[in-house]
Amino acid sequence: MLLVNLSNQADKFFSTLDAKQFRQIVKEIFKLAKTPKQNDIKKIISKDKVCYYRKDIGEFRVIFKIVDNILHVVVVEKRNDDSVYKIFKRK
């Protein structure tokens, strides 16, 4: 199982969620830490050629990378707008 590391943005976003949404996302992140290779994950290559991934969890999108057995959750945001990618490009 991978260790989970949250970015400041992800941590702040979690504080805005209600309990049901929080549980939904955290449950899926822990599933991801347990089995990182899942069918519904898409690869994203950043400008600096670092390999990131995205996963849709309900109405949310999670962008993460895996380095040295650590799952780094970079961005968590609603998936129905482009703000998740705007935040990701600033990282």
Buried (B, 14 or more C-beta within 10 A) or exposed (E): EBEBBBBEBBEEBBEEBEEEBBEBBBEBBEEBBEEBEEEEBEEBEBEEEEEBBBBEBEEBBBBBBBEEEEBBBBBBBEBEEEEBBEBBEEE
